[in-house]
């Protein structure tokens, strides 16, 4: 898989993930008595999670976890 295919899938995936995060938080937040988040806040949370999870996923494919 080429780099352009990965980027071509990651960019729409980011925006869709942010949108779903905003929608789901809007449903869950009133039950816990917290405020809802905007789309921009959801984008910030999504990119933060991607920055944390991507190295972990790459490490999982690396030398430490080979079978």
Secondary structure, DSSP 8 states (H G I E B T S, - for coil): --HHHHHHHHHHHHHHHHHHHHHHHHHHHHHHT-----HHHHHHHHHHHHHHHHHHHHHHTSGGG--
